[in-house]
């Protein structure tokens, strides 16, 4: 059976859309059934990972559910489970179920399926805007102080001008590591990074973007496109997430040439793709090495090495869903309160650059070490 990464021939990328909008674009499959969508473009399979980047399934499920929601409702939580590794060479079908439509809250479930099997499932809750009343209970975790500023944004340049000059790759977002905390106990260590979507997310509302992707004319009037920022945030929320468990223990995956070569050994792509993968792994290895120096202990000094690390579930609570832009710098702080029995839990807070808490995320994953062979007597 031949493999195709999309069900329908991918449309041309729209130059006035940011890279992350093009990556996450969906197409409705009205001829198959109501509330069924598919990925318009191939999805990324990170080097060394078992399947597609988990943030893509999270974000596209959110986009599919948002397509069934009135404009005055906004997502406030989504609870996800990774069931099977997604295959980047096979289309994904997103099936939305309209569980409940209430006056203040709406509930949806979405299943991502490949070859008839569920690979990812999520339940989402949406809240009507300003339905909490004029008087509310309010508090929020404060953004850590003394954080180095992120690189400046130059409004005169965008992703496309960078790409034309050859100074940027095809990733739809970028991150900058920030020094964490040097506590001796792994449960108290904090891992931080600045994060943002590349380019500038367009002002086209979802229905206009869908029409453009299908080949319609470009709209001249801007609209409310906060849903694109929410989907972009969901996509980026999975960046380095479960890997926090390994990072607070100084356990590396690629910070040695041997580990990189072991990953490249099983790669079957072209020489150009192999070179791109090698650069990607070397960048990760360099970040890992710098972080290990920061924590003050050489990596793998006790002989432990990561053997398997995959996400099991992922939860996002959106606190201020209309108070941020995903194409502007956001600070993330991650910590791991517990790890054991081959699993680990990670918490993540995300703030805007000015300190507004916009999301809290929780993830549990399978974190297994390479088991040493017992000597036979």
N, C-alpha and C positions, 0 to 999 in steps of 0.2 A: 504493500500500500504506500503510495507516495505521500510525502509530508509537505504541508504548506503551513507557514507561520500565521497566515491570516485566511479567513474564510472568503473574503472579497479582496480583490486587488487593492493594495494600499493606495490611498489618494495622495496627490502631491502635497508636500508640506506647505503650509500657508506662511509666507514670509513675515506677515505682521503678527503672527502668533509666536509665543515663546516656545523654546524646545520642549518644555515639560507639557505644554498644551498639546503639541503634536504627538508626543509619546503616549499620552493618556487618552487620546481621542477614541471615542466609541462610535459604532454604527448600529442603529436599530434594525432588527430583523423582523419587520412587520409581516413578511410573507410566511415566516415560520410560526409566529405566535406573538401575543401581546407581551410587552414588558420583557423582551429578550434582546440582549445586546451582544456585540462581539468587539474584540480589539481591532482597531483600524490599521494598526501597524505592529510589526514584530516587537516582542518584549525582550528585555535584557536578561541574559543568563550570566551572572557574575562568575568570573574565573574561580574555579575551585568549589563552587556551590553545587548542590544537588539538583537545583531547578531554577526557575525564573526568580528574579529579585522580588521578595515578598511584598515590598511597597507597591509594586504595580498592581497586584491582585487587590490589595487594600484600597488603593485609590480608585481603581476602575469599578469596584463594587460600590464604592461611595458615589461615583459619578452616575452609575446605572440607577441607584436608588433615588438620587436627587432628581433624576429626570421624571419621576412619578410624584413629586412633591410640589404643592403650591408655593409660589414665590415668597410668601410671607412666613414660611416655616424654614428653620435652619437646623442642621444636625447638631446634637449636643453630646451624643455618645455612640460608639460602635464597638461591638465585641466580636472578635474574629478568631477562627480556628484554622490553622494550616493542616489540611488533611493528607494531601499527597503532594509530592514535588511537581510543580508545573513544568511542562515541556515547552520550551521556546519555539519549537518547530511545528507546533500544532495549535490551531485557533482555540480560543477560549470562548465559551458561551456563558453569558451572565443572565441568570434567571431571577427576576425580581418577584417576590410575593408580597402583595399588599395585605399585611396582617391586620392592621387597624388604622382607621382614620378618625381621630377624635377632635374635639374643639381646640385643645391646647397641645396635644401630643399625637404624633403619627409614628407608627411602627412598620418597619420593612425588614424582610430577610432577603438576602441575596446568596445564591449559590453560583460559584464559578465551576464550570464543568468542561472536561476534555474527554472525548470518546465515551460519553455517557456517564462518566464517573465524576463525583464531586471531589475537586481538589482543594477547595477553599469555601468556607461559609461564614457569614457574618449576620448579626442582627443589629439594626440601627434604629435609633430613636431621634425624632425631629420635634422641635418645640416651636410654637408660634411666637413670632417676634413680639416682645414687650408684653407677654402674657403673665409675667411674674408679679405685676402690680407696681405701683409707684414706690412703695416702701419695701425694701428687701434687706435680708441679712447679707453682709458683704465682708469678705476678707480674702487674701491671696498670699501665697508664698512670695517672698521678696527675691528678686534677682540678686545673685552674689555680687559683691562689690569688688573693686580692684581687678576687673577683667580687662585685659588689653583690647583696645578697639579693633574691629574688623577692618580689612582693607577698604579704602574709600570707593564709593560707586561713582563712576563718571557718566552722567546722564547723556553726554554727547556720543557715547559708544554703546552698542548693544551686542548681543551674542553674534549676530550675523556679520558685523564688521570685524569682530575678533576672528570668527571662523574664516572669513575671506583672507585674513592676513596669516592664517596658519598658526595662531598663538593659542588656540583653545581646542579641546577635543569635543566629542559629541555628547558628553554627559549632560543631562538636563538640569543638574544642580551642582553646586560646589560647596565645599566645607573647609574650614580652617580650624585646626586643633588649637585649643586653649589650655594652658597649664592647669592641671587639676590639683587635688590635695594630696599631701604626702603622709597620710595616716598609716600606721603600721598594720592596722586591721583592715583586710580587704572590704569588709562590710561598711567601713566609714570612708572609703576612698570615693572621690568624685571625678568623673570624666566629662570634659566639656568641649564644645565646638560651636563655632559660628556656622550658620547654614542659610542658604538662600537658593531660590530657583534662578537659573541664568536667564539673561535677557529681561524683557518686561512682559508680564502677562497682559493680554489684550483686554479691552473693555467690552468685547462682544459677549452678550449673554449666551447661555448654552444653546438655546434653540437656533440662534443665528449662526453660531459656530458649527452646529450639526448640519445646517443648510449649506454652509460654505464647504464643509468636508465632502458633502454629497455632490458638489459641483455647482452650487448656486452662486449668485453674485455676492460680492462683498458688501456688507452693510456699512453705511456712512455714519449712522448715529450710534454713539456709544451707549452702553446699557449697564445693568448691574451684573457683574461677573464674579461676585464673591465666591460662588461655587467652585470656580476654577482654582481660587486660592486655597480653599478647603481641601480639594483633591490633591493639590500640589503639596500641602502640608502633610496629608496622609501618606503620600508617596515618600517624602523625605523622612518621616518619623521612624522608618525601619532602618535608617542608615546607622551602621555600627551598633545596633541595639543589643542583641543577645551577646554580641562579642564583648560587651562590657564585663561579663563574668570572667572571661579569659584575661582581659586587660587589667582588672584590679588584682589578679593573681600573678601578673607578669608572665602569663603563658602566651606564647606567640604562635602564629601559624606560618608566616612568610618571612620572618626576620632572619632568614639564613638562605644562602644560595641553594643548599640542598633541598629545602622545602619547596622553593620556587621550581627547581628542576623536576621534582617529583610531580608537581601539578602540571607542568608543561609536557611531561612525558606522555600523558594520555590525551593530548589535544590533537584534534584531527582537522583543524581549519587550515587556511592558506598561510603562507609565510608572512604576509602583511598582518593578518589577524593574530598570528602567533607573536609577532613583534609587539603589537598593541597590548596583548595580554601580558607579555613579559614586563612592559613598562608599567602597567597597572599594578602588577604584583610587587614590583620593585618600589613603587610609591608607597604601597601599604607597608612593606617591610621597613622602609625608612621611617615612617610614622611610628611603627611599633617600637623600633629601636630607640627613637627619641623619647617616647613615653616611658619605656623601661628605665632609661637613665634618670628621668624625672622622678620616678618612684624610688630611686636609690637602691635598686637591687638588680643584678644581672638576670636576664630572662632564663627560665628553665634551669636555674641553679640547683634545683633539687631533682632534676631528671624527669620531671613531668612534662608531657606534651599533649596538646589537644589532638584527639583522634576523630571526634565527630561533634559538630555544633550546628543544630538546626532549630528554627523557631517552632513552637507548638501553638501558642496563642498570642493575641495582640489586642490590646484595648486602648482606645483613645477617648478622652473626655475633652470636648471643645468648650472652653470657658468663655471666650470673647470672639465668636466666629466671624464677626464683621469688623473687628478692630485691628486688622493687620493686613499686610501684603506679603505674600509668600516669596515675592521677588526682591524683598528687602531683607537685610541681615536679621536673623533670629538666633538667640543663644539657647543651646540645649545643655542640660546638665543631667548626667545619668549616674546612678549608683545601684549596687546590688545588695539588698538586705539579707539575702539567703542563697546558698547553693548547697546541694547535697543529693545523694542518691541518683547521680547522673543527670540532674536538672539544675536550673538556676533561674532566679527571678530578678528582673531589672525594672527600676522606676526611672521615668524621664519627665523633666519639666521643660517647657519651651516658653521663652519670653520674647517679646519684641525688643528691639534695640533700646527703646526708652523704658523698659522694665515692666510692661504689661504682660501678665501671665495669660497665655492664649491656649495652652493645652497641657494636659497631664496624661502620660502614657504608661502602660504596664505591659511587660512581656515575660512569658515563661518559655524556656527553651530546653532542649536536650543538649547537655554539655558533658561529653564523655572523654575521658583520657585514654591514651594508648596504654593498653594493659601490658605490663612486663611479663614475659614468659617465665614461668617457674622452672627452675633447674630440676632436672630429674636425678634422683639419687640412685 
